[in-house]
Amino acid sequence: GFAVYNFAGYLLRSSGTKTVPVVFAVSEIPANTRITEDMLEIRQVPSGTENPKSYSDTNKIKGAITNSSIEAGEQVLSPRLNRKGNEEGGLSYIIPDGKRAITIEATSVSSVGGFLKAGDFADIIAAMTVSEKTERGEVATVNKGFMLLQNIEVLKTGAGGSGAAGNTNVTVAVEPEDAVKLFYAANFGRLTFALRPALDKSTRNIPAYKPGAQG
C-alpha cells in the first residue's frame, strides 16, 4: 500500500497536477482518544479533492480529543475533534483534569440570590445534625454549621429538576473524595453557597459553629 501511494504521488507530480497537503490517520483512532503526532501523516492529494473540513498541518490537531472513531487512511476532519475547555463538546470537556462534576439543587437564596454563574468560585456551607460525645462521654445529637468545601468552581447553572419555583441546579467541579462529602451533606443536611470575590483563591481554617457555643 505504501508503494502504491508513493507511485501515485509520483504520477501526480510528473503529470503537473497541483496538489495540497492533507492530514490523514495512520491507523484507526478510537473515539475519546487524545491525538498524538505518531497517529498522523501528511499526504499530497489533488487540489480540490480534499475535504473542506480537513487539515493541512498536524500541529492544529495534536492534543485534540476524538468524539468519534477515525478510520485508518481517512482524512482527519474538524467535526470529529474536540478540545479540553471547549464547551461545545459537552460538559465533560470543561471539567478540570482530576475533578468530578456534581450537581446540587439550590434555592434562589442558597444560590446567592440566583447570581451564581458559570466560571464563578464559591464556598459551600453545610448545616447538619450530627452525633458527638459530650464531656461526660455520652453521645448527644447537636446541630452544627460548618464550611464543607472552599474555592469550588461553578461549571453550570440551570433550571431545577423538581420544578419548584425559584429553584436552580448548580453544577460544580470537585475532587472525587469531595464529591462523596457533598452528596452526603446534600442528602442529610442543608447547603448554601457563599460567592467568592473575583481572583480570591485563599482558604481559611474555619471552625464549625454550634448554636449556644462560645464564639
KEVO-620942 format. One record per residue: residue in one letter; x, y, z of N, C-alpha, C in turn. Coordinates in Angstrom, 1 decimal, decimal comma, padded with zeros to 4 digits, m for minus. Example, Ala and Ser with C-alpha at 12.3 -4.5 7.8 and 13.67 -1.06 7.14 Angstrom:
<nodes>
A / 013,2 / m005,7 / 007,8 / 012,3 / m004,5 / 007,8 / 013,2 / m003,3 / 007,8
S / 012,8 / m002,2 / 007,1 / 013,7 / m001,1 / 007,1 / 012,9 / 000,0 / 007,9
</nodes>
This chain:
<nodes>
G / 000,8 / m001,2 / 000,0 / 000,0 / 000,0 / 000,0 / 000,9 / 001,3 / 000,0
F / 002,0 / 001,2 / 000,8 / 002,9 / 002,4 / 000,8 / 003,5 / 002,6 / m000,5
A / 003,9 / 001,5 / m001,2 / 004,5 / 001,6 / m002,5 / 003,5 / 002,2 / m003,6
V / 002,2 / 001,8 / m003,5 / 001,2 / 002,3 / m004,4 / 001,0 / 003,7 / m004,2
Y / 001,0 / 004,1 / m002,9 / 000,8 / 005,5 / m002,5 / 001,9 / 006,4 / m003,1
N / 003,2 / 005,9 / m002,9 / 004,3 / 006,7 / m003,5 / 004,3 / 006,7 / m005,0
F / 003,9 / 005,7 / m005,6 / 003,8 / 005,7 / m007,1 / 002,7 / 006,6 / m007,5
A / 001,6 / 006,6 / m006,8 / 000,5 / 007,6 / m007,2 / 001,0 / 009,0 / m007,1
G / 001,7 / 009,2 / m006,0 / 002,3 / 010,6 / m005,8 / 003,2 / 011,0 / m006,9
Y / 004,0 / 010,0 / m007,3 / 005,0 / 010,3 / m008,4 / 004,2 / 010,6 / m009,7
L / 003,1 / 009,9 / m010,0 / 002,4 / 010,1 / m011,2 / 001,7 / 011,5 / m011,2
L / 001,3 / 011,9 / m010,0 / 000,7 / 013,3 / m009,8 / 001,7 / 014,4 / m010,1
R / 002,9 / 014,2 / m009,5 / 004,0 / 015,2 / m009,7 / 004,4 / 015,2 / m011,1
S / 004,6 / 014,1 / m011,7 / 005,1 / 014,0 / m013,1 / 004,0 / 014,6 / m014,1
S / 002,7 / 014,5 / m013,7 / 001,7 / 015,0 / m014,6 / 001,5 / 016,5 / m014,5
G / 002,1 / 017,1 / m013,5 / 001,9 / 018,5 / m013,3 / 000,6 / 018,9 / m012,6
T / m000,1 / 017,9 / m012,0 / m001,3 / 018,1 / m011,3 / m001,0 / 018,9 / m010,0
K / m001,7 / 019,9 / m009,7 / m001,4 / 020,7 / m008,4 / m001,9 / 019,9 / m007,3
T / m001,1 / 019,8 / m006,2 / m001,5 / 019,0 / m005,0 / m001,5 / 019,9 / m003,8
V / m002,2 / 019,4 / m002,8 / m002,2 / 020,2 / m001,5 / m002,0 / 019,2 / m000,4
P / m001,4 / 019,6 / 000,8 / m001,2 / 018,7 / 001,9 / m002,4 / 018,5 / 002,7
V / m002,7 / 017,2 / 003,1 / m003,9 / 016,9 / 003,9 / m003,4 / 015,9 / 005,0
V / m003,9 / 016,1 / 006,2 / m003,6 / 015,2 / 007,3 / m004,5 / 014,0 / 007,3
F / m003,9 / 012,8 / 007,3 / m004,6 / 011,5 / 007,4 / m004,3 / 010,8 / 008,7
A / m005,2 / 009,9 / 009,0 / m004,9 / 009,0 / 010,2 / m004,1 / 007,8 / 009,7
V / m003,0 / 007,5 / 010,4 / m002,1 / 006,4 / 010,0 / m002,8 / 005,1 / 010,3
S / m003,4 / 005,0 / 011,4 / m004,2 / 003,8 / 011,8 / m005,5 / 004,2 / 012,4
E / m006,3 / 003,3 / 012,8 / m007,6 / 003,7 / 013,4 / m007,4 / 004,4 / 014,7
I / m008,1 / 005,5 / 014,9 / m008,1 / 006,3 / 016,1 / m009,4 / 006,1 / 016,8
P / m009,5 / 005,5 / 017,9 / m010,8 / 005,3 / 018,6 / m011,4 / 006,6 / 019,1
A / m012,7 / 006,6 / 019,4 / m013,3 / 007,7 / 020,0 / m012,8 / 008,0 / 021,4
N / m012,8 / 009,2 / 021,8 / m012,3 / 009,6 / 023,2 / m010,8 / 009,3 / 023,3
T / m010,1 / 009,6 / 022,3 / m008,6 / 009,4 / 022,3 / m007,9 / 010,8 / 022,1
R / m006,9 / 011,1 / 022,9 / m006,1 / 012,3 / 022,6 / m005,1 / 012,0 / 021,5
I / m005,1 / 012,9 / 020,5 / m004,3 / 012,6 / 019,3 / m002,9 / 013,1 / 019,5
T / m002,0 / 012,2 / 019,1 / m000,6 / 012,5 / 019,2 / 000,0 / 012,5 / 017,7
E / 001,2 / 013,0 / 017,6 / 001,9 / 013,1 / 016,3 / 002,0 / 011,8 / 015,6
D / 002,3 / 010,7 / 016,3 / 002,5 / 009,4 / 015,6 / 001,3 / 008,8 / 015,0
M / 000,1 / 009,4 / 015,3 / m001,2 / 008,9 / 014,8 / m001,5 / 009,5 / 013,4
L / m000,7 / 010,5 / 013,0 / m001,0 / 011,3 / 011,8 / 000,1 / 011,2 / 010,8
E / m000,3 / 011,5 / 009,6 / 000,7 / 011,7 / 008,5 / 000,1 / 012,7 / 007,5
I / 001,0 / 013,4 / 006,8 / 000,5 / 014,3 / 005,7 / 000,7 / 013,7 / 004,4
R / m000,3 / 013,7 / 003,6 / m000,3 / 013,2 / 002,2 / m000,6 / 014,3 / 001,2
Q / m000,1 / 014,2 / 000,1 / m000,4 / 015,2 / m001,0 / m001,6 / 014,6 / m001,8
V / m002,6 / 015,4 / m002,0 / m003,8 / 015,0 / m002,8 / m004,0 / 016,0 / m003,8
P / m004,7 / 015,6 / m004,9 / m005,0 / 016,6 / m006,0 / m005,8 / 017,7 / m005,4
S / m005,5 / 018,9 / m005,8 / m006,2 / 020,1 / m005,3 / m007,7 / 020,0 / m005,7
G / m008,5 / 020,3 / m004,7 / m010,0 / 020,2 / m004,9 / m010,6 / 018,9 / m004,5
T / m009,7 / 017,9 / m004,2 / m010,3 / 016,6 / m003,7 / m010,3 / 016,5 / m002,2
E / m009,6 / 017,5 / m001,5 / m009,6 / 017,5 / m000,1 / m010,9 / 017,9 / 000,5
N / m011,2 / 017,3 / 001,6 / m012,5 / 017,7 / 002,3 / m012,3 / 019,2 / 002,9
P / m013,3 / 020,0 / 002,7 / m013,2 / 021,4 / 003,2 / m013,0 / 021,5 / 004,7
K / m013,3 / 020,4 / 005,5 / m013,1 / 020,4 / 006,9 / m011,9 / 019,6 / 007,3
S / m011,0 / 019,4 / 006,4 / m009,7 / 018,6 / 006,7 / m008,7 / 019,6 / 007,1
Y / m007,5 / 019,1 / 007,5 / m006,4 / 019,9 / 008,0 / m005,2 / 019,7 / 007,1
S / m004,3 / 020,7 / 007,0 / m003,1 / 020,6 / 006,3 / m001,9 / 020,6 / 007,2
D / m002,1 / 020,8 / 008,5 / m001,0 / 020,9 / 009,4 / m001,3 / 020,0 / 010,7
T / m000,4 / 019,1 / 011,0 / m000,6 / 018,3 / 012,2 / m000,6 / 019,0 / 013,5
N / 000,0 / 020,2 / 013,5 / 000,1 / 021,0 / 014,8 / m001,3 / 021,5 / 015,2
K / m002,2 / 021,6 / 014,2 / m003,5 / 022,1 / 014,5 / m004,4 / 021,0 / 015,1
I / m003,9 / 019,8 / 015,1 / m004,7 / 018,6 / 015,5 / m004,1 / 018,0 / 016,8
K / m002,8 / 018,0 / 017,0 / m002,2 / 017,4 / 018,1 / m002,8 / 017,9 / 019,4
G / m003,2 / 017,0 / 020,3 / m003,8 / 017,3 / 021,6 / m005,3 / 017,3 / 021,6
A / m005,9 / 017,3 / 020,4 / m007,3 / 017,3 / 020,3 / m007,8 / 015,9 / 020,8
I / m009,1 / 015,8 / 021,1 / m009,7 / 014,5 / 021,5 / m010,8 / 014,2 / 020,5
T / m010,8 / 012,9 / 020,1 / m011,8 / 012,5 / 019,1 / m013,1 / 012,2 / 019,8
N / m014,2 / 012,7 / 019,1 / m015,5 / 012,4 / 019,7 / m016,2 / 011,3 / 018,9
S / m015,5 / 010,8 / 017,9 / m016,0 / 009,5 / 017,2 / m014,7 / 008,9 / 016,6
S / m014,8 / 007,7 / 016,2 / m013,6 / 007,0 / 015,7 / m013,2 / 007,5 / 014,3
I / m011,9 / 007,5 / 014,0 / m011,4 / 007,8 / 012,6 / m010,7 / 006,6 / 012,1
E / m011,1 / 006,2 / 010,9 / m010,6 / 005,0 / 010,3 / m009,2 / 005,2 / 009,7
A / m008,4 / 004,2 / 009,6 / m007,1 / 004,3 / 009,1 / m007,1 / 004,7 / 007,6
G / m006,3 / 005,7 / 007,2 / m006,3 / 006,2 / 005,9 / m007,4 / 007,2 / 005,6
E / m008,1 / 007,6 / 006,7 / m009,2 / 008,6 / 006,5 / m008,6 / 010,0 / 006,8
Q / m009,1 / 011,0 / 006,0 / m008,8 / 012,4 / 006,3 / m009,3 / 012,8 / 007,7
V / m008,5 / 013,5 / 008,5 / m009,0 / 013,9 / 009,8 / m009,8 / 015,2 / 009,7
L / m011,0 / 015,2 / 010,1 / m011,9 / 016,3 / 009,9 / m012,3 / 017,0 / 011,2
S / m012,5 / 018,3 / 011,1 / m012,8 / 019,1 / 012,3 / m014,0 / 018,6 / 013,1
P / m015,1 / 018,2 / 012,5 / m016,2 / 017,8 / 013,3 / m016,0 / 016,5 / 014,2
R / m014,9 / 015,8 / 013,9 / m014,6 / 014,6 / 014,7 / m013,8 / 014,9 / 015,9
L / m013,4 / 016,2 / 016,1 / m012,4 / 016,6 / 017,2 / m013,0 / 017,5 / 018,1
N / m012,5 / 017,5 / 019,4 / m012,9 / 018,5 / 020,4 / m011,6 / 018,7 / 021,2
R / m011,6 / 019,8 / 022,0 / m010,5 / 020,1 / 022,9 / m011,0 / 020,4 / 024,3
K / m010,2 / 020,1 / 025,3 / m010,5 / 020,4 / 026,6 / m010,8 / 021,9 / 026,7
G / m011,8 / 022,3 / 027,4 / m012,2 / 023,7 / 027,6 / m013,2 / 024,1 / 026,6
N / m013,4 / 023,3 / 025,5 / m014,4 / 023,7 / 024,5 / m015,8 / 023,2 / 025,0
E / m016,6 / 024,2 / 025,4 / m017,9 / 023,9 / 025,9 / m018,8 / 023,2 / 024,9
E / m018,6 / 023,4 / 023,6 / m019,5 / 022,8 / 022,6 / m019,3 / 021,3 / 022,6
G / m018,2 / 020,8 / 023,1 / m018,1 / 019,3 / 023,2 / m018,9 / 018,7 / 024,2
G / m019,5 / 019,4 / 025,1 / m020,3 / 018,9 / 026,2 / m019,6 / 019,2 / 027,6
L / m020,3 / 018,9 / 028,6 / m019,8 / 019,2 / 030,0 / m018,5 / 018,5 / 030,3
S / m018,3 / 017,2 / 029,8 / m017,1 / 016,5 / 030,2 / m015,8 / 017,2 / 029,7
Y / m016,0 / 018,0 / 028,7 / m014,8 / 018,7 / 028,1 / m014,4 / 019,9 / 028,9
I / m015,2 / 020,4 / 029,8 / m014,9 / 021,6 / 030,6 / m014,6 / 021,3 / 032,1
I / m014,7 / 020,0 / 032,4 / m014,3 / 019,6 / 033,8 / m012,8 / 019,6 / 033,9
P / m012,3 / 020,3 / 034,9 / m010,8 / 020,3 / 035,0 / m010,3 / 018,9 / 035,3
D / m009,0 / 018,7 / 034,8 / m008,4 / 017,3 / 035,0 / m008,4 / 016,9 / 036,4
G / m008,7 / 015,7 / 036,7 / m008,7 / 015,2 / 038,1 / m010,0 / 015,5 / 038,9
K / m010,8 / 016,3 / 038,4 / m012,0 / 016,7 / 039,1 / m013,3 / 015,9 / 038,7
R / m014,4 / 016,1 / 039,4 / m015,6 / 015,4 / 039,0 / m016,7 / 016,5 / 039,1
A / m017,7 / 016,4 / 038,2 / m018,8 / 017,3 / 038,2 / m019,9 / 016,7 / 039,0
I / m020,5 / 017,5 / 039,9 / m021,7 / 017,0 / 040,6 / m022,7 / 018,2 / 040,7
T / m023,9 / 017,9 / 040,7 / m025,0 / 018,9 / 040,7 / m025,8 / 018,9 / 042,0
I / m026,0 / 020,1 / 042,5 / m026,7 / 020,4 / 043,7 / m028,0 / 021,2 / 043,4
E / m029,1 / 020,8 / 043,9 / m030,3 / 021,6 / 043,7 / m030,3 / 022,7 / 044,8
A / m030,5 / 023,9 / 044,3 / m030,4 / 025,1 / 045,3 / m031,6 / 025,9 / 045,1
T / m031,9 / 026,7 / 046,1 / m033,0 / 027,7 / 046,0 / m032,4 / 029,0 / 045,6
S / m033,2 / 030,0 / 045,3 / m032,7 / 031,3 / 044,9 / m031,9 / 031,9 / 046,0
V / m032,2 / 031,6 / 047,3 / m031,4 / 032,1 / 048,4 / m030,1 / 031,4 / 048,6
S / m030,1 / 030,0 / 048,5 / m028,9 / 029,3 / 048,7 / m027,9 / 029,4 / 047,6
S / m028,4 / 029,9 / 046,4 / m027,5 / 030,1 / 045,3 / m027,2 / 031,6 / 045,2
V / m027,1 / 032,3 / 046,3 / m026,7 / 033,7 / 046,4 / m027,7 / 034,6 / 045,6
G / m028,9 / 034,4 / 045,8 / m029,9 / 035,2 / 045,2 / m030,1 / 034,9 / 043,7
G / m029,5 / 033,8 / 043,2 / m029,6 / 033,4 / 041,8 / m028,4 / 034,1 / 041,0
F / m027,5 / 034,7 / 041,7 / m026,4 / 035,4 / 041,0 / m025,2 / 034,5 / 040,7
L / m025,2 / 033,3 / 041,1 / m024,1 / 032,4 / 040,8 / m024,2 / 032,1 / 039,3
K / m023,0 / 032,1 / 038,6 / m023,0 / 031,7 / 037,2 / m021,7 / 030,9 / 036,9
A / m021,7 / 030,3 / 035,7 / m020,6 / 029,5 / 035,3 / m019,3 / 030,3 / 035,3
G / m018,3 / 029,8 / 035,9 / m017,0 / 030,5 / 036,0 / m016,7 / 031,1 / 037,3
D / m017,8 / 031,2 / 038,1 / m017,6 / 031,7 / 039,5 / m016,9 / 030,7 / 040,4
F / m016,4 / 031,2 / 041,5 / m015,9 / 030,3 / 042,5 / m016,6 / 030,6 / 043,8
A / m016,9 / 029,5 / 044,5 / m017,8 / 029,7 / 045,7 / m017,3 / 028,8 / 046,8
D / m017,7 / 029,1 / 048,1 / m017,5 / 028,2 / 049,2 / m018,9 / 027,5 / 049,4
I / m018,9 / 026,3 / 049,9 / m020,2 / 025,6 / 050,2 / m020,3 / 025,4 / 051,7
I / m021,3 / 025,9 / 052,3 / m021,6 / 025,8 / 053,8 / m022,7 / 024,8 / 054,0
A / m022,5 / 023,9 / 055,0 / m023,4 / 022,9 / 055,3 / m024,0 / 023,1 / 056,8
A / m025,3 / 022,8 / 056,9 / m025,9 / 022,7 / 058,3 / m026,4 / 021,3 / 058,4
M / m026,0 / 020,6 / 059,5 / m026,4 / 019,2 / 059,7 / m026,6 / 018,9 / 061,1
T / m027,3 / 017,9 / 061,4 / m027,5 / 017,3 / 062,7 / m026,5 / 016,2 / 062,8
V / m025,6 / 016,3 / 063,8 / m024,6 / 015,2 / 063,9 / m024,5 / 014,7 / 065,4
S / m023,9 / 013,6 / 065,5 / m023,8 / 013,0 / 066,8 / m022,3 / 013,2 / 067,3
E / m022,2 / 013,6 / 068,6 / m020,8 / 013,7 / 069,1 / m020,9 / 013,4 / 070,6
K / m019,7 / 013,1 / 071,1 / m019,6 / 012,8 / 072,6 / m019,5 / 014,1 / 073,4
T / m020,2 / 014,0 / 074,5 / m020,2 / 015,1 / 075,5 / m019,0 / 015,0 / 076,4
E / m018,8 / 015,9 / 077,3 / m017,7 / 015,8 / 078,2 / m017,8 / 014,6 / 079,2
R / m019,0 / 014,2 / 079,3 / m019,3 / 013,0 / 080,2 / m019,2 / 011,7 / 079,4
G / m018,8 / 011,8 / 078,2 / m018,7 / 010,6 / 077,4 / m020,0 / 010,1 / 076,8
E / m021,1 / 010,8 / 077,0 / m022,3 / 010,4 / 076,4 / m022,4 / 010,9 / 074,9
V / m023,3 / 010,2 / 074,1 / m023,5 / 010,6 / 072,7 / m024,7 / 011,5 / 072,7
A / m024,5 / 012,7 / 072,1 / m025,6 / 013,7 / 072,0 / m025,8 / 014,1 / 070,5
T / m027,0 / 014,4 / 070,2 / m027,3 / 014,9 / 068,9 / m027,3 / 016,4 / 068,9
V / m026,5 / 017,0 / 068,0 / m026,4 / 018,5 / 068,0 / m026,5 / 019,0 / 066,6
N / m026,9 / 020,3 / 066,5 / m027,0 / 020,9 / 065,2 / m025,7 / 021,7 / 065,0
K / m025,1 / 021,6 / 063,8 / m023,8 / 022,3 / 063,5 / m023,9 / 022,9 / 062,1
G / m023,2 / 024,0 / 062,0 / m022,9 / 024,6 / 060,7 / m021,4 / 024,6 / 060,5
F / m021,0 / 024,3 / 059,3 / m019,5 / 024,3 / 059,0 / m019,2 / 024,5 / 057,5
M / m018,0 / 024,9 / 057,3 / m017,5 / 025,2 / 056,0 / m017,2 / 023,8 / 055,4
L / m018,0 / 023,3 / 054,4 / m017,8 / 022,0 / 053,9 / m016,7 / 022,0 / 052,8
L / m016,7 / 022,9 / 051,9 / m015,7 / 023,0 / 050,8 / m015,4 / 024,5 / 050,5
Q / m014,2 / 024,7 / 050,1 / m013,8 / 026,1 / 049,8 / m013,3 / 026,2 / 048,3
N / m013,5 / 027,3 / 047,7 / m012,9 / 027,6 / 046,4 / m013,3 / 026,6 / 045,4
I / m014,6 / 026,4 / 045,2 / m015,1 / 025,4 / 044,3 / m015,6 / 026,1 / 043,0
E / m015,2 / 025,6 / 041,9 / m015,6 / 026,2 / 040,6 / m017,0 / 025,8 / 040,2
V / m017,8 / 026,8 / 039,8 / m019,1 / 026,6 / 039,3 / m019,0 / 026,3 / 037,8
L / m019,5 / 025,2 / 037,3 / m019,4 / 024,8 / 035,9 / m020,6 / 025,3 / 035,1
K / m021,8 / 025,1 / 035,7 / m023,1 / 025,4 / 035,1 / m024,1 / 025,7 / 036,1
T / m025,1 / 026,5 / 035,7 / m026,3 / 026,7 / 036,5 / m027,5 / 026,6 / 035,5
G / m028,6 / 026,1 / 036,1 / m029,8 / 025,9 / 035,2 / m031,0 / 025,7 / 036,0
A / m032,1 / 025,5 / 035,3 / m033,4 / 025,3 / 036,0 / m033,4 / 024,0 / 036,8
G / m034,0 / 024,1 / 038,0 / m034,1 / 022,9 / 038,9 / m034,9 / 021,8 / 038,3
G / m034,5 / 020,6 / 038,6 / m035,3 / 019,4 / 038,1 / m036,6 / 019,2 / 038,7
S / m036,8 / 019,7 / 040,0 / m038,0 / 019,4 / 040,7 / m039,2 / 020,3 / 040,2
G / m038,8 / 021,4 / 039,5 / m039,8 / 022,3 / 039,0 / m040,3 / 023,3 / 040,0
A / m039,7 / 023,3 / 041,2 / m040,1 / 024,2 / 042,3 / m039,7 / 025,6 / 041,9
A / m040,6 / 026,5 / 042,1 / m040,4 / 027,9 / 041,7 / m039,2 / 028,5 / 042,4
G / m038,3 / 029,1 / 041,6 / m037,1 / 029,7 / 042,1 / m035,9 / 028,8 / 042,4
N / m036,1 / 027,5 / 042,1 / m035,0 / 026,5 / 042,3 / m034,1 / 026,5 / 041,1
T / m032,9 / 026,1 / 041,3 / m031,9 / 026,0 / 040,2 / m031,0 / 024,8 / 040,5
N / m030,4 / 024,3 / 039,4 / m029,3 / 023,3 / 039,6 / m028,0 / 024,0 / 039,5
V / m027,1 / 023,8 / 040,4 / m025,7 / 024,3 / 040,4 / m024,8 / 023,1 / 040,2
T / m024,0 / 023,1 / 039,1 / m023,1 / 022,0 / 038,9 / m021,7 / 022,5 / 039,1
V / m021,0 / 021,8 / 040,0 / m019,6 / 022,3 / 040,4 / m018,6 / 021,2 / 040,2
A / m017,3 / 021,6 / 040,1 / m016,2 / 020,7 / 039,9 / m015,5 / 020,5 / 041,2
V / m015,4 / 019,3 / 041,7 / m014,8 / 019,0 / 043,0 / m013,8 / 017,8 / 042,8
E / m013,0 / 017,6 / 043,9 / m012,2 / 016,4 / 043,9 / m013,1 / 015,2 / 044,1
P / m012,7 / 014,0 / 043,6 / m013,5 / 012,8 / 043,8 / m014,0 / 012,5 / 045,2
E / m013,0 / 012,7 / 046,2 / m013,4 / 012,4 / 047,6 / m014,4 / 013,5 / 048,1
D / m014,3 / 014,7 / 047,6 / m015,2 / 015,8 / 048,0 / m016,6 / 015,6 / 047,4
A / m016,7 / 014,9 / 046,3 / m018,0 / 014,6 / 045,7 / m018,8 / 013,7 / 046,6
V / m018,1 / 012,8 / 047,3 / m018,8 / 011,9 / 048,3 / m019,3 / 012,8 / 049,5
K / m018,5 / 013,7 / 050,0 / m018,9 / 014,6 / 051,1 / m020,1 / 015,4 / 050,7
L / m020,0 / 015,9 / 049,5 / m021,1 / 016,8 / 049,0 / m022,4 / 016,1 / 048,8
F / m022,3 / 014,9 / 048,3 / m023,5 / 014,1 / 048,1 / m024,2 / 013,8 / 049,4
Y / m023,3 / 013,4 / 050,4 / m023,9 / 013,1 / 051,7 / m024,5 / 014,3 / 052,4
A / m023,8 / 015,4 / 052,4 / m024,3 / 016,6 / 053,0 / m025,6 / 017,1 / 052,3
A / m025,7 / 017,0 / 051,0 / m026,9 / 017,4 / 050,3 / m028,1 / 016,6 / 050,6
N / m027,9 / 015,3 / 051,0 / m029,0 / 014,4 / 051,3 / m029,4 / 014,4 / 052,7
F / m028,5 / 014,7 / 053,6 / m028,8 / 014,7 / 055,1 / m028,6 / 016,0 / 055,8
G / m028,4 / 017,0 / 055,0 / m028,3 / 018,4 / 055,6 / m028,8 / 019,4 / 054,7
R / m028,5 / 020,7 / 055,0 / m028,8 / 021,8 / 054,1 / m027,5 / 022,5 / 053,6
L / m027,5 / 022,9 / 052,4 / m026,3 / 023,5 / 051,8 / m026,7 / 024,9 / 051,3
T / m025,7 / 025,8 / 051,4 / m025,8 / 027,1 / 050,8 / m024,4 / 027,5 / 050,2
F / m024,5 / 028,3 / 049,2 / m023,2 / 028,8 / 048,5 / m022,9 / 030,2 / 049,1
A / m021,6 / 030,4 / 049,2 / m021,1 / 031,7 / 049,5 / m020,1 / 032,2 / 048,4
L / m020,6 / 033,1 / 047,6 / m019,8 / 033,6 / 046,4 / m018,5 / 034,2 / 046,8
R / m017,4 / 033,9 / 046,2 / m016,1 / 034,5 / 046,5 / m015,8 / 035,7 / 045,6
P / m015,0 / 036,6 / 046,1 / m014,7 / 037,7 / 045,2 / m013,8 / 037,2 / 044,0
A / m013,9 / 037,9 / 042,9 / m013,1 / 037,5 / 041,8 / m011,6 / 037,5 / 042,2
L / m010,9 / 036,5 / 041,7 / m009,5 / 036,3 / 041,9 / m009,1 / 035,9 / 043,3
D / m010,0 / 035,8 / 044,2 / m009,7 / 035,3 / 045,6 / m009,7 / 033,8 / 045,6
K / m008,5 / 033,2 / 045,8 / m008,3 / 031,8 / 045,8 / m007,9 / 031,3 / 047,2
S / m007,9 / 032,2 / 048,2 / m007,4 / 031,8 / 049,5 / m008,4 / 030,9 / 050,2
T / m007,9 / 030,1 / 051,2 / m008,7 / 029,2 / 052,0 / m008,4 / 029,5 / 053,5
R / m009,3 / 029,3 / 054,3 / m009,1 / 029,5 / 055,8 / m009,6 / 028,3 / 056,6
N / m009,0 / 028,2 / 057,8 / m009,4 / 027,1 / 058,7 / m010,5 / 027,7 / 059,5
I / m011,8 / 027,4 / 059,2 / m012,9 / 027,9 / 059,9 / m013,6 / 026,8 / 060,8
P / m013,6 / 027,0 / 062,1 / m014,2 / 026,0 / 063,0 / m015,7 / 025,9 / 062,8
A / m016,2 / 024,7 / 063,1 / m017,7 / 024,5 / 063,0 / m018,4 / 025,4 / 064,0
Y / m019,6 / 025,8 / 063,6 / m020,4 / 026,6 / 064,5 / m021,5 / 025,8 / 065,1
K / m021,7 / 025,8 / 066,5 / m022,7 / 025,1 / 067,2 / m023,5 / 026,1 / 068,0
P / m024,8 / 026,2 / 067,7 / m025,7 / 027,2 / 068,5 / m025,5 / 027,1 / 070,0
G / m025,3 / 028,2 / 070,6 / m025,1 / 028,3 / 072,0 / m023,7 / 028,1 / 072,5
A / m022,8 / 027,8 / 071,5 / m021,4 / 027,7 / 071,9 / m020,7 / 029,0 / 071,9
Q / m019,7 / 029,2 / 072,7 / m019,0 / 030,5 / 072,8 / m018,3 / 030,7 / 071,4
G / m018,3 / 032,0 / 071,0 / m017,7 / 032,4 / 069,8 / m018,5 / 032,1 / 068,6
</nodes>
